Amino acid sequence: MPQLGPSSFDEAARQLNICNSCRYCAGYCPVWPALERRVDLTPADVTHLANLCHDCRDCYLACMYTPPHEFGVNPPKIFAEERTSTYHRFIWPAARVRDASGTVVAIVATAVVAALLAVLSWLSTNGTAFEATDGSAYAVIRHDLLLVLVSAPAVYALIVLAVAAARYWRFTHGPLGALMHGRSWIRALREALTLRHQTGADEGCTYPGDRPTMSRRVLHQFVMVGFFLTFLSTTAAAFEQYFLALLPPYPYASVPVISGLVGGVAQIVGCIGLLRLKRLSDPDQGTSVMRRADVSFLWSLIVLNGTGLLVLFTRTTPLFGEILVVHLAAVIVAFSVAPYTKFVHFIFRTLAIYKNVLEGQAQQTEPAQRAR
């Protein structure tokens, strides 16, 4: 099972032991009560705490031991370093979070896939692929071919993410059977989906500045809600096609179109806002690798949703076929590399929240059991 390097773990343990002695930030977020439950820190503890952290950075602003103090306490940075490590240690095949070079690879890969899709589209429609102006994707590329091209990388990504989730859970907690607590999952998912812990110690995070604000949480909600709306759009389109025998293009006043349009716009707005906050944030409270991974991920979402909206807006024009091919290429590449990008943070953070819920429930039942 993957382990932390001795030097990184020693430094993380040193700083967190200082935090555990001080406990000034005990009420700020779930990280600090979870730390108090741990006397002798292990690498698994550090991994769990790092992924439970929502990076609000309130603890850094409040701490009297941050640099230039000789203690040099910087929890946001050590947690960012450990999250970076988490994202590649538990992924199979092993890989690191993509940085700027990974962005270049993704751009080149998208261009190559788009070229191949253009050829396949031309061949599969007997040379009429880019003459379609009725808004039907199947006039550009055959349905069965499209299904295979998109499903294959999606299934691959799901398998890799499932393996990563299992490896992470075994490392931080233990038996997979502990994942079967339904009521705990309900609470954990509610906390994850509402971003309950991205509020800091007061009314919002001190990110990117030194004043509490809810802007980061709101922008994250835009991205997350937008993501689920676009997922709803795809699901609704599949339902209409396979169960109602209604083929695309769908009316503008239909569930697939409205949810896709609103979801795409919401994600673009949220991503642009988060990019601005990232630019204004203090780089010393994070890592350069994580910063580049954040920026790359946000730009990839902008490209995916931007090309998707262009497909909708040009579906009755001569540009429809070309833009659809570019969008499909971006989707295929996104599915293929998703497990090796910042996308995996949702998997590990949700598991960390679930583990924290389990520990909190166990802590509440201990006094009652002792009283018996």
C-alpha positions in Angstrom: 0.0 0.0 0.0 1.4 3.5 -0.9 3.1 5.4 1.9 4.2 9.0 2.6 7.9 9.7 2.3 9.6 10.0 5.7 10.6 13.7 5.3 7.1 14.9 4.2 5.4 12.9 6.9 7.8 14.1 9.6 7.2 17.7 8.6 3.4 17.3 8.5 3.4 15.5 11.9 5.6 18.2 13.4 3.3 21.0 12.3 0.1 19.2 13.2 1.4 18.3 16.6 1.9 22.0 17.3 -1.7 22.5 16.1 -3.0 19.8 18.3 -1.3 21.4 21.3 -2.6 24.8 20.5 -6.2 24.0 19.4 -7.0 27.6 18.7 -8.7 26.6 15.5 -10.8 23.8 17.1 -14.1 25.2 16.0 -13.0 26.3 12.5 -13.7 23.2 10.5 -13.9 19.4 10.9 -10.2 19.0 10.4 -9.3 20.2 13.9 -11.7 18.1 15.9 -10.6 15.1 13.7 -7.0 16.0 14.6 -7.8 16.1 18.3 -9.1 12.5 18.1 -5.6 11.4 17.0 -2.7 11.4 19.6 0.0 9.5 17.6 -0.3 10.6 14.0 0.2 8.1 11.2 0.7 8.6 7.4 -3.0 7.5 7.0 -4.1 10.2 9.4 -2.3 12.9 7.5 -3.8 11.7 4.2 -7.3 11.7 5.8 -6.9 15.2 7.3 -5.5 16.7 4.1 -8.5 15.5 2.0 -10.9 16.5 4.7 -9.5 20.1 4.4 -11.5 22.3 2.1 -8.7 24.9 1.8 -10.5 27.8 3.3 -7.2 29.0 4.9 -8.8 30.6 7.9 -6.5 28.6 10.2 -3.4 30.2 8.5 -4.8 33.7 9.1 -5.6 33.0 12.7 -2.4 31.2 13.6 0.3 33.0 15.6 3.0 30.4 14.5 3.0 30.9 10.8 6.2 32.1 9.0 8.3 34.0 9.9 7.7 32.4 13.3 10.4 29.8 14.0 7.6 27.1 14.2 6.8 27.8 10.6 3.3 26.3 10.8 1.4 26.4 7.4 -1.4 23.8 7.4 -2.9 24.9 4.0 0.5 24.2 2.3 1.2 20.8 4.0 -2.4 19.7 3.2 -2.0 20.8 -0.4 1.3 18.9 -0.7 -0.4 15.8 0.7 -3.4 16.1 -1.6 -1.1 16.4 -4.5 0.6 13.2 -3.3 -2.8 11.5 -2.8 -3.9 12.2 -6.3 -1.2 10.1 -7.8 -0.4 7.5 -5.1 -3.8 5.9 -5.2 -4.4 6.1 -9.0 -3.8 3.0 -11.0 -1.9 3.0 -13.3 0.3 5.4 -11.3 0.3 9.0 -12.4 0.8 12.4 -11.1 -1.6 15.4 -11.1 -1.2 17.1 -14.5 0.7 20.4 -14.5 1.2 22.8 -17.4 2.9 20.1 -19.6 -0.2 18.0 -19.1 -2.3 20.8 -20.4 -0.3 20.9 -23.6 -0.6 17.1 -23.9 -4.4 17.4 -23.5 -4.6 20.1 -26.2 -2.5 18.1 -28.6 -4.6 15.0 -27.8 -7.8 16.8 -28.4 -6.6 18.0 -31.8 -5.5 14.5 -32.8 -8.8 13.0 -31.7 -10.7 15.7 -33.5 -8.8 14.9 -36.7 -9.5 11.2 -36.3 -13.2 11.9 -35.5 -13.5 14.0 -38.6 -12.2 11.2 -40.8 -14.4 8.6 -39.1 -17.4 10.9 -39.4 -16.7 11.4 -43.1 -16.4 7.7 -43.7 -19.3 6.6 -41.6 -21.7 9.0 -43.4 -20.4 8.4 -46.9 -19.0 11.9 -47.1 -22.0 13.9 -45.9 -20.9 14.4 -42.3 -20.3 18.2 -42.5 -23.3 18.9 -44.7 -25.8 18.3 -41.8 -27.7 21.4 -40.6 -30.6 19.7 -38.8 -28.9 19.6 -35.4 -28.7 15.8 -35.3 -25.3 14.4 -34.1 -26.1 11.1 -35.9 -26.1 12.9 -39.2 -22.4 13.8 -38.5 -21.3 10.4 -37.0 -23.2 7.1 -36.8 -24.9 6.4 -33.5 -23.2 3.0 -32.8 -19.7 4.4 -33.6 -20.3 7.5 -31.4 -21.5 5.3 -28.5 -18.4 3.2 -28.6 -16.0 6.2 -28.9 -17.5 8.0 -25.9 -18.4 4.9 -23.7 -15.0 3.3 -23.8 -13.0 6.1 -22.1 -15.9 6.8 -19.8 -15.9 3.1 -18.6 -12.1 3.2 -18.3 -12.3 6.3 -16.1 -15.0 4.8 -13.8 -12.9 1.7 -13.3 -9.7 3.7 -12.5 -11.6 5.9 -10.1 -13.3 2.9 -8.4 -9.9 1.3 -7.8 -8.4 4.5 -6.5 -11.3 5.0 -4.1 -10.9 1.4 -2.8 -7.1 1.8 -2.3 -7.6 5.2 -0.6 -10.2 3.8 1.8 -8.1 0.7 2.7 -5.2 3.0 3.5 -7.0 5.6 5.5 -9.6 3.4 7.2 -9.5 -0.3 6.5 -12.1 -2.8 5.5 -14.4 -1.9 2.5 -17.3 -3.2 4.6 -17.2 0.1 6.6 -18.5 1.8 3.4 -21.9 0.2 3.8 -23.4 2.6 6.4 -26.4 4.1 4.5 -27.3 6.7 7.1 -23.7 7.9 7.3 -23.6 8.2 3.6 -26.8 10.4 3.6 -25.2 12.9 5.9 -21.8 12.8 4.2 -23.3 13.4 0.8 -25.4 16.2 2.1 -22.3 17.9 3.6 -20.3 17.3 0.4 -23.0 18.5 -2.0 -23.9 21.6 0.0 -20.2 22.4 0.6 -21.1 22.8 4.3 -17.5 23.0 5.4 -16.3 25.6 2.8 -17.5 28.4 5.1 -14.4 28.8 7.3 -14.6 30.0 10.8 -16.9 32.8 10.2 -19.1 33.9 7.3 -17.0 32.5 4.5 -13.4 31.6 3.6 -10.5 34.1 3.9 -9.6 33.1 0.4 -8.1 34.7 -1.5 -7.6 37.6 0.9 -7.8 38.2 4.6 -11.6 38.9 4.8 -14.3 36.3 5.1 -16.3 35.9 1.9 -18.8 33.4 0.5 -17.7 34.0 -3.1 -15.5 30.8 -3.3 -18.3 28.6 -2.0 -20.9 30.2 -4.3 -18.6 29.8 -7.3 -17.9 26.1 -6.4 -21.7 25.7 -6.2 -22.1 27.1 -9.7 -19.6 24.6 -11.0 -21.0 21.6 -9.1 -24.7 22.4 -9.8 -23.8 23.1 -13.4 -22.0 19.7 -13.6 -25.1 17.8 -12.3 -27.3 19.8 -14.7 -25.2 18.8 -17.7 -25.3 15.2 -16.4 -29.1 15.5 -16.2 -29.1 16.8 -19.7 -27.3 13.7 -21.0 -29.4 11.3 -18.9 -32.7 13.0 -20.1 -31.5 12.7 -23.7 -30.7 9.1 -23.3 -34.1 8.4 -21.7 -35.9 10.2 -24.5 -34.0 8.3 -27.1 -34.0 4.7 -25.7 -37.3 4.7 -23.8 -39.5 7.2 -25.7 -37.9 6.6 -29.1 -37.4 10.4 -29.6 -34.2 11.1 -31.5 -32.2 14.4 -31.3 -32.2 17.2 -32.0 -34.5 18.1 -29.1 -36.7 21.2 -28.9 -35.2 24.2 -27.1 -37.9 24.0 -24.5 -37.0 20.4 -23.6 -35.3 19.0 -20.5 -32.1 18.0 -22.3 -31.6 21.4 -23.9 -32.6 23.6 -20.9 -30.6 21.7 -18.3 -27.6 21.5 -20.6 -27.8 25.2 -21.4 -28.2 26.3 -17.8 -25.6 23.8 -16.6 -23.0 24.8 -19.2 -23.4 28.5 -18.5 -23.2 27.9 -14.7 -20.0 26.0 -15.0 -18.4 28.6 -17.2 -19.3 31.4 -14.8 -18.1 29.4 -11.8 -14.8 28.4 -13.5 -14.0 32.0 -14.6 -14.7 33.3 -11.0 -12.6 30.6 -9.4 -9.7 31.3 -11.9 -9.8 34.9 -10.7 -9.7 33.9 -7.0 -6.9 31.5 -7.8 -4.9 34.4 -9.4 -5.4 36.6 -6.3 -4.6 33.9 -3.7 -1.4 33.6 -1.8 0.9 31.0 -3.6 2.8 30.4 -0.3 -0.3 28.8 1.2 -0.3 26.1 -1.5 2.0 24.3 -4.0 2.8 25.2 -7.6 1.8 21.8 -8.8 -1.6 22.0 -7.2 -2.1 25.6 -8.5 -1.3 24.5 -12.0 -3.6 21.5 -11.6 -6.5 23.7 -10.5 -6.0 26.1 -13.3 -5.8 23.3 -15.9 -8.9 21.6 -14.6 -10.9 24.9 -14.6 -9.9 25.7 -18.2 -10.7 22.2 -19.3 -14.3 22.6 -17.9 -14.5 26.0 -19.7 -13.5 24.3 -23.0 -15.9 21.4 -22.6 -18.9 23.5 -21.7 -18.0 26.3 -24.2 -17.8 23.9 -27.1 -21.0 22.2 -25.9 -22.8 25.5 -26.0 -21.5 26.3 -29.4 -22.9 23.0 -30.6 -26.3 24.1 -29.4 -26.1 27.6 -30.9 -24.8 26.4 -34.3 -26.9 23.3 -34.7 -28.8 24.7 -37.7 -25.8 26.3 -39.4 -23.1 24.9 -41.7 -20.6 25.0 -38.8 -22.5 22.4 -36.8 -20.5 19.3 -37.9 -17.1 20.8 -37.4 -17.9 22.2 -33.9 -19.6 18.9 -32.9 -16.4 17.0 -33.8 -14.3 19.3 -31.7 -16.7 19.0 -28.7 -16.8 15.2 -29.0 -13.0 15.1 -29.1 -12.8 17.3 -26.0 -15.3 14.9 -24.2 -13.4 11.8 -25.2 -10.0 13.3 -24.0 -11.7 14.5 -20.8 -13.0 11.1 -20.0 -9.6 9.5 -20.8 -7.6 11.8 -18.5 -10.2 12.5 -15.8 -8.6 10.1 -13.2 -5.2 11.9 -13.6 -6.6 15.4 -13.1 -8.0 17.5 -10.2 -11.3 15.8 -10.9 -10.3 13.0 -8.5 -10.5 15.4 -5.5 -14.3 14.9 -5.4 -13.7 11.1 -4.8 -11.2 11.5 -2.0 -12.8 14.4 -0.3 -16.2 12.7 -0.2 -14.6 9.6 1.3 -12.8 11.8 3.9 -16.1 13.5 4.8 -17.8 10.1 5.1 -15.0 8.8 7.4 -15.3 11.9 9.5 -19.0 11.3 9.9 -18.3 7.7 11.0 -15.8 8.9 13.6 -18.2 11.5 14.9 -21.0 9.0 15.3 -18.7 6.6 17.1 -17.6 9.3 19.4 -21.2 10.2 20.3 -22.0 6.6 21.1 -19.0 5.9 23.4 -20.3 7.9 26.4 -23.7 6.1 26.2 -22.0 2.7 26.0 -19.8 3.5 29.0 -22.8 4.7 31.0 -24.4 1.2 30.5 
